[in-house]
Amino acid sequence: MPDPISEESLRELLTEFFDERARVDAVTHGRHHAWIEERIEAERARREMYKEMTRTVISWSVPTLLGGLVYWLTHGGSWPR
């Protein structure tokens, strides 16, 4: 009966086996996943930035437009010359 193999030895053996047959080794594969995660996080941050910009523009434009409308209505529908 062969000697039992430890879990760590088996893991190393399988990693080497698959790395030899894979197009990309485990390290490169891990880096690729990390890069994808960075891209996802950057896109999430970009979306949040645009949402905040939209909120800011709306929060300034609505009172400005309403103020302009009130001015126009209170001055007989004309703008100053």
N, CA, C and O atoms as a MOPAC input file, in Angstrom:
PM7 MOZYME 1SCF
protein

 N      0.84900 1    -1.17700 1     0.00000 1
 C      0.00000 1     0.00000 1     0.00000 1
 C      0.89400 1     1.23900 1     0.00000 1
 O      1.83600 1     1.31200 1     0.79000 1
 N      0.61200 1     2.23600 1    -0.88900 1
 C      1.44400 1     3.43300 1    -0.94600 1
 C      1.25500 1     4.29400 1     0.30000 1
 O      0.22600 1     4.24700 1     0.97500 1
 N      2.29500 1     5.08000 1     0.57100 1
 C      2.22800 1     5.98800 1     1.71700 1
 C      1.16200 1     7.04800 1     1.47000 1
 O      1.01600 1     7.52000 1     0.34200 1
 N      0.41000 1     7.43400 1     2.50900 1
 C     -0.59900 1     8.48800 1     2.33200 1
 C      0.08500 1     9.83400 1     2.06300 1
 O      1.16900 1    10.11300 1     2.57400 1
 N     -0.56300 1    10.63600 1     1.26800 1
 C     -0.00300 1    11.94500 1     0.90400 1
 C     -0.74500 1    13.02500 1     1.69200 1
 O     -1.95900 1    12.96100 1     1.88600 1
 N      0.01300 1    13.99800 1     2.13100 1
 C     -0.62400 1    15.06300 1     2.91500 1
 C     -1.44300 1    15.97400 1     1.99900 1
 O     -1.24000 1    16.01800 1     0.78500 1
 N     -2.36700 1    16.69300 1     2.61800 1
 C     -3.22200 1    17.59100 1     1.84000 1
 C     -2.38600 1    18.68100 1     1.16500 1
 O     -2.64900 1    19.04600 1     0.02000 1
 N     -1.39300 1    19.19200 1     1.86600 1
 C     -0.53300 1    20.23200 1     1.30000 1
 C      0.26500 1    19.70600 1     0.11100 1
 O      0.38300 1    20.38800 1    -0.90800 1
 N      0.81000 1    18.50500 1     0.23400 1
 C      1.56600 1    17.91200 1    -0.87200 1
 C      0.66800 1    17.67200 1    -2.07400 1
 O      1.06100 1    17.92100 1    -3.21400 1
 N     -0.53100 1    17.19100 1    -1.81700 1
 C     -1.47500 1    16.95800 1    -2.90200 1
 C     -1.83000 1    18.27900 1    -3.60300 1
 O     -1.89000 1    18.34400 1    -4.83100 1
 N     -2.06000 1    19.31500 1    -2.81200 1
 C     -2.38900 1    20.62500 1    -3.38000 1
 C     -1.24100 1    21.13500 1    -4.26500 1
 O     -1.48200 1    21.61800 1    -5.37200 1
 N     -0.00600 1    21.03000 1    -3.78600 1
 C      1.15100 1    21.47200 1    -4.57200 1
 C      1.28000 1    20.65800 1    -5.85500 1
 O      1.54300 1    21.20900 1    -6.92400 1
 N      1.09400 1    19.35000 1    -5.74500 1
 C      1.19300 1    18.46900 1    -6.90200 1
 C      0.13800 1    18.81500 1    -7.95100 1
 O      0.43900 1    18.88100 1    -9.14300 1
 N     -1.09100 1    19.03300 1    -7.50700 1
 C     -2.16300 1    19.38600 1    -8.44200 1
 C     -1.93200 1    20.76400 1    -9.06600 1
 O     -2.19500 1    20.96300 1   -10.25200 1
 N     -1.44400 1    21.70500 1    -8.27100 1
 C     -1.15000 1    23.04600 1    -8.80100 1
 C     -0.09800 1    22.96700 1    -9.89100 1
 O     -0.25200 1    23.57400 1   -10.95100 1
 N      0.96800 1    22.22500 1    -9.63900 1
 C      2.01600 1    22.05400 1   -10.65500 1
 C      1.45300 1    21.37200 1   -11.90000 1
 O      1.74100 1    21.78200 1   -13.02400 1
 N      0.65600 1    20.33900 1   -11.69300 1
 C      0.06700 1    19.59800 1   -12.80900 1
 C     -0.77000 1    20.52200 1   -13.69400 1
 O     -0.60700 1    20.53800 1   -14.91400 1
 N     -1.66100 1    21.28600 1   -13.07300 1
 C     -2.53600 1    22.15600 1   -13.86200 1
 C     -1.78100 1    23.34200 1   -14.45500 1
 O     -2.11600 1    23.80200 1   -15.54700 1
 N     -0.76800 1    23.84300 1   -13.74900 1
 C      0.03200 1    24.94500 1   -14.29500 1
 C      0.78500 1    24.51500 1   -15.54900 1
 O      0.92900 1    25.30200 1   -16.48500 1
 N      1.25700 1    23.29200 1   -15.57600 1
 C      1.98400 1    22.80800 1   -16.74000 1
 C      1.07500 1    22.68000 1   -17.95800 1
 O      1.53700 1    22.85800 1   -19.08500 1
 N     -0.18700 1    22.38100 1   -17.76000 1
 C     -1.10500 1    22.14600 1   -18.86200 1
 C     -1.98100 1    23.36200 1   -19.19900 1
 O     -2.67400 1    23.37800 1   -20.21700 1
 N     -1.94000 1    24.33900 1   -18.36100 1
 C     -2.79300 1    25.51700 1   -18.57300 1
 C     -2.08300 1    26.53200 1   -19.46300 1
 O     -0.85500 1    26.55600 1   -19.54200 1
 N     -2.86400 1    27.35800 1   -20.12100 1
 C     -2.29300 1    28.43500 1   -20.91100 1
 C     -1.74800 1    29.53300 1   -20.00500 1
 O     -0.79100 1    30.22400 1   -20.35300 1
 N     -2.36600 1    29.68100 1   -18.84400 1
 C     -1.97700 1    30.71300 1   -17.89100 1
 C     -1.71600 1    30.03100 1   -16.55300 1
 O     -2.50900 1    29.20200 1   -16.10600 1
 N     -0.59900 1    30.38600 1   -15.91400 1
 C     -0.31200 1    29.76900 1   -14.62200 1
 C     -1.18600 1    30.38900 1   -13.52600 1
 O     -1.87200 1    31.38600 1   -13.75300 1
 N     -1.14800 1    29.78700 1   -12.35000 1
 C     -2.02200 1    30.20600 1   -11.24400 1
 C     -1.75200 1    31.64400 1   -10.81400 1
 O     -2.68900 1    32.37300 1   -10.48900 1
 N     -0.48900 1    32.06400 1   -10.80500 1
 C     -0.15000 1    33.43300 1   -10.39000 1
 C     -0.74500 1    34.44100 1   -11.36500 1
 O     -1.37600 1    35.41400 1   -10.95000 1
 N     -0.54500 1    34.21100 1   -12.65800 1
 C     -1.08400 1    35.11500 1   -13.67700 1
 C     -2.60400 1    35.12100 1   -13.62500 1
 O     -3.23100 1    36.17000 1   -13.77700 1
 N     -3.19000 1    33.96400 1   -13.41000 1
 C     -4.63600 1    33.85900 1   -13.31000 1
 C     -5.15200 1    34.68200 1   -12.12500 1
 O     -6.15300 1    35.38900 1   -12.24100 1
 N     -4.46600 1    34.58600 1   -10.99400 1
 C     -4.83300 1    35.36100 1    -9.80800 1
 C     -4.70700 1    36.85600 1   -10.05100 1
 O     -5.56400 1    37.63500 1    -9.63300 1
 N     -3.63300 1    37.25500 1   -10.73200 1
 C     -3.45100 1    38.67200 1   -11.05200 1
 C     -4.55500 1    39.17300 1   -11.98400 1
 O     -5.02400 1    40.30400 1   -11.86200 1
 N     -4.95500 1    38.31500 1   -12.90900 1
 C     -6.02900 1    38.68000 1   -13.83100 1
 C     -7.32900 1    38.92500 1   -13.06100 1
 O     -8.05200 1    39.88300 1   -13.33700 1
 N     -7.61700 1    38.05500 1   -12.10000 1
 C     -8.81000 1    38.25700 1   -11.27600 1
 C     -8.71000 1    39.55000 1   -10.47600 1
 O     -9.69500 1    40.27700 1   -10.34800 1
 N     -7.53800 1    39.83900 1    -9.94100 1
 C     -7.35400 1    41.08000 1    -9.17700 1
 C     -7.55500 1    42.29100 1   -10.07900 1
 O     -8.16000 1    43.27800 1    -9.66100 1
 N     -7.05400 1    42.22700 1   -11.31400 1
 C     -7.21200 1    43.34000 1   -12.25100 1
 C     -8.68700 1    43.54200 1   -12.59600 1
 O     -9.16400 1    44.67500 1   -12.65800 1
 N     -9.40000 1    42.45300 1   -12.81700 1
 C    -10.82900 1    42.55100 1   -13.11600 1
 C    -11.55800 1    43.18300 1   -11.93500 1
 O    -12.42300 1    44.03700 1   -12.13300 1
 N    -11.22900 1    42.78300 1   -10.72400 1
 C    -11.85900 1    43.35800 1    -9.53300 1
 C    -11.57100 1    44.86000 1    -9.43900 1
 O    -12.45100 1    45.63700 1    -9.06600 1
 N    -10.35600 1    45.26700 1    -9.77300 1
 C    -10.02600 1    46.69600 1    -9.78300 1
 C    -10.87300 1    47.44100 1   -10.81200 1
 O    -11.35900 1    48.53700 1   -10.53400 1
 N    -11.05100 1    46.86500 1   -11.98100 1
 C    -11.86500 1    47.49900 1   -13.02900 1
 C    -13.32000 1    47.63700 1   -12.58200 1
 O    -13.95500 1    48.66500 1   -12.81700 1
 N    -13.83800 1    46.59500 1   -11.93700 1
 C    -15.21400 1    46.63900 1   -11.43800 1
 C    -15.35200 1    47.74600 1   -10.39600 1
 O    -16.32300 1    48.50300 1   -10.42000 1
 N    -14.40100 1    47.84100 1    -9.49700 1
 C    -14.44400 1    48.87400 1    -8.45300 1
 C    -14.30600 1    50.27100 1    -9.05700 1
 O    -14.97400 1    51.20200 1    -8.60700 1
 N    -13.45500 1    50.43100 1   -10.06100 1
 C    -13.31000 1    51.73200 1   -10.72500 1
 C    -14.60100 1    52.13100 1   -11.42100 1
 O    -14.99600 1    53.29600 1   -11.37400 1
 N    -15.25700 1    51.18600 1   -12.06000 1
 C    -16.53700 1    51.47700 1   -12.72700 1
 C    -17.60400 1    51.84700 1   -11.70500 1
 O    -18.40600 1    52.75000 1   -11.93900 1
 N    -17.61300 1    51.15400 1   -10.58400 1
 C    -18.56500 1    51.46100 1    -9.51300 1
 C    -18.33200 1    52.88100 1    -8.98900 1
 O    -19.28400 1    53.63300 1    -8.78200 1
 N    -17.07600 1    53.23900 1    -8.77700 1
 C    -16.73900 1    54.58200 1    -8.29300 1
 C    -17.12300 1    55.64400 1    -9.32900 1
 O    -17.60900 1    56.71600 1    -8.97100 1
 N    -16.90500 1    55.34600 1   -10.60100 1
 C    -17.25500 1    56.29500 1   -11.66500 1
 C    -18.76500 1    56.52500 1   -11.70800 1
 O    -19.22300 1    57.65900 1   -11.84300 1
 N    -19.53500 1    55.44100 1   -11.59200 1
 C    -20.99700 1    55.57400 1   -11.56900 1
 C    -21.45700 1    56.41800 1   -10.38400 1
 O    -22.33900 1    57.26500 1   -10.52600 1
 N    -20.85800 1    56.18600 1    -9.21600 1
 C    -21.22100 1    56.94900 1    -8.02400 1
 C    -20.86300 1    58.42500 1    -8.19400 1
 O    -21.60800 1    59.29900 1    -7.75000 1
 N    -19.72200 1    58.70800 1    -8.83700 1
 C    -19.32300 1    60.08900 1    -9.09000 1
 C    -20.35100 1    60.78000 1    -9.98600 1
 O    -20.73900 1    61.91600 1    -9.71600 1
 N    -20.79500 1    60.10500 1   -11.05000 1
 C    -21.78200 1    60.70400 1   -11.94200 1
 C    -23.13000 1    60.90900 1   -11.24500 1
 O    -23.81800 1    61.89600 1   -11.50300 1
 N    -23.50600 1    59.97800 1   -10.36500 1
 C    -24.74300 1    60.17100 1    -9.60400 1
 C    -24.63900 1    61.41300 1    -8.72700 1
 O    -25.57800 1    62.20500 1    -8.65100 1
 N    -23.50200 1    61.58200 1    -8.06900 1
 C    -23.29600 1    62.74300 1    -7.20600 1
 C    -23.29300 1    64.03600 1    -8.01900 1
 O    -23.84100 1    65.04700 1    -7.58000 1
 N    -22.68300 1    64.00900 1    -9.19500 1
 C    -22.68700 1    65.19100 1   -10.06100 1
 C    -24.10900 1    65.53600 1   -10.48600 1
 O    -24.48400 1    66.70800 1   -10.50700 1
 N    -24.89900 1    64.52600 1   -10.82400 1
 C    -26.28800 1    64.76100 1   -11.22300 1
 C    -27.07700 1    65.37400 1   -10.07800 1
 O    -27.84300 1    66.31400 1   -10.28700 1
 N    -26.89800 1    64.85200 1    -8.87100 1
 C    -27.58900 1    65.40900 1    -7.70200 1
 C    -27.19800 1    66.85800 1    -7.47800 1
 O    -28.04800 1    67.69100 1    -7.16200 1
 N    -25.92000 1    67.16500 1    -7.63800 1
 C    -25.44500 1    68.52200 1    -7.43400 1
 C    -26.03400 1    69.46800 1    -8.47300 1
 O    -26.49800 1    70.55400 1    -8.12300 1
 N    -26.02200 1    69.07700 1    -9.73600 1
 C    -26.57100 1    69.91900 1   -10.80300 1
 C    -28.05500 1    70.16700 1   -10.57200 1
 O    -28.53000 1    71.29300 1   -10.71700 1
 N    -28.78200 1    69.12600 1   -10.21700 1
 C    -30.22200 1    69.28700 1    -9.97400 1
 C    -30.46000 1    70.18600 1    -8.76200 1
 O    -31.35200 1    71.03500 1    -8.78000 1
 N    -29.66600 1    69.99800 1    -7.71800 1
 C    -29.88000 1    70.79400 1    -6.50900 1
 C    -29.61900 1    72.27600 1    -6.73800 1
 O    -30.17200 1    73.10800 1    -6.01900 1
 N    -28.79500 1    72.62900 1    -7.71700 1
 C    -28.55100 1    74.04200 1    -8.03600 1
 C    -29.47200 1    74.55100 1    -9.14400 1
 O    -29.87800 1    75.71300 1    -9.11200 1
 N    -29.80400 1    73.72100 1   -10.10700 1
 C    -30.57300 1    74.20300 1   -11.25300 1
 C    -32.05000 1    74.41000 1   -10.93900 1
 O    -32.65200 1    75.36100 1   -11.43600 1
 N    -32.64300 1    73.54700 1   -10.13000 1
 C    -34.07000 1    73.69200 1    -9.82200 1
 C    -34.34900 1    75.01800 1    -9.10900 1
 O    -35.23400 1    75.74700 1    -9.55700 1
 N    -33.65200 1    75.37100 1    -8.03600 1
 C    -33.92500 1    76.67300 1    -7.40700 1
 C    -33.62500 1    77.85500 1    -8.33500 1
 O    -34.32600 1    78.86600 1    -8.29800 1
 N    -32.59300 1    77.72900 1    -9.16000 1
 C    -32.25600 1    78.81200 1   -10.08500 1
 C    -33.36700 1    79.01300 1   -11.11300 1
 O    -33.77800 1    80.14400 1   -11.37100 1
 N    -33.84700 1    77.93200 1   -11.69200 1
 C    -34.93400 1    78.03700 1   -12.66600 1
 C    -36.21700 1    78.56500 1   -12.03000 1
 O    -36.90800 1    79.39800 1   -12.61600 1
 N    -36.53300 1    78.07900 1   -10.83300 1
 C    -37.72500 1    78.57300 1   -10.15200 1
 C    -37.58400 1    80.05000 1    -9.80500 1
 O    -38.54200 1    80.81200 1    -9.93600 1
 N    -36.39900 1    80.45800 1    -9.36600 1
 C    -36.15800 1    81.87700 1    -9.07500 1
 C    -36.31100 1    82.72700 1   -10.32100 1
 O    -36.88600 1    83.81500 1   -10.27200 1
 N    -35.79500 1    82.23100 1   -11.44100 1
 C    -35.93900 1    82.95100 1   -12.70900 1
 C    -37.38900 1    83.06800 1   -13.12800 1
 O    -37.81900 1    84.11600 1   -13.60900 1
 N    -38.13900 1    82.00300 1   -12.94800 1
 C    -39.56100 1    82.02700 1   -13.29200 1
 C    -40.32300 1    83.01200 1   -12.40500 1
 O    -41.15200 1    83.77700 1   -12.89700 1
 N    -40.04900 1    82.99500 1   -11.11400 1
 C    -40.70300 1    83.93300 1   -10.19500 1
 C    -40.36200 1    85.36100 1   -10.58600 1
 O    -41.24900 1    86.21400 1   -10.62300 1
 N    -39.09700 1    85.64200 1   -10.87800 1
 C    -38.69100 1    86.98600 1   -11.29200 1
 C    -39.44000 1    87.39800 1   -12.55800 1
 O    -39.97900 1    88.50200 1   -12.63800 1
 N    -39.46700 1    86.51400 1   -13.53400 1
 C    -40.12300 1    86.81100 1   -14.81100 1
 C    -41.60100 1    87.11100 1   -14.60600 1
 O    -42.14100 1    88.04800 1   -15.19400 1
 N    -42.26300 1    86.29400 1   -13.75200 1
 C    -43.68600 1    86.49300 1   -13.50100 1
 C    -43.95300 1    87.78200 1   -12.71400 1
 O    -44.93500 1    88.47100 1   -12.99200 1
 N    -43.11300 1    88.11900 1   -11.75400 1
 C    -43.33500 1    89.31200 1   -10.93400 1
 C    -42.95400 1    90.59600 1   -11.65500 1
 O    -43.31300 1    91.68100 1   -11.19700 1
 N    -42.24600 1    90.50300 1   -12.75600 1
 C    -41.85700 1    91.69000 1   -13.52600 1
 C    -42.57700 1    91.77000 1   -14.86500 1
 O    -42.04800 1    92.29100 1   -15.84700 1
 N    -43.76900 1    91.25300 1   -14.87800 1
 C    -44.61900 1    91.39000 1   -16.05200 1
 C    -44.19600 1    90.59400 1   -17.25500 1
 O    -44.49400 1    90.97900 1   -18.38600 1
 N    -43.51800 1    89.50600 1   -17.04500 1
 C    -43.13200 1    88.63200 1   -18.14800 1
 C    -42.03000 1    89.19400 1   -19.02600 1
 O    -41.96200 1    88.87600 1   -20.21400 1
 N    -41.16700 1    90.02200 1   -18.46100 1
 C    -40.03600 1    90.55100 1   -19.24300 1
 C    -38.76800 1    90.46200 1   -18.42000 1
 O    -38.79300 1    90.43300 1   -17.19000 1
 N    -37.65400 1    90.41900 1   -19.14100 1
 C    -36.33700 1    90.35100 1   -18.51400 1
 C    -35.72000 1    91.75500 1   -18.52000 1
 O    -36.05700 1    92.58300 1   -19.36600 1
 N    -34.82200 1    92.01200 1   -17.57600 1
 C    -34.18000 1    93.33700 1   -17.55800 1
 C    -33.32700 1    93.54600 1   -18.80200 1
 O    -32.76900 1    92.60300 1   -19.36400 1
 N    -33.24100 1    94.83800 1   -19.22800 1
 C    -32.45400 1    95.13300 1   -20.42100 1
 C    -31.20400 1    95.83900 1   -20.10600 1
 O    -30.43100 1    96.15800 1   -21.00900 1

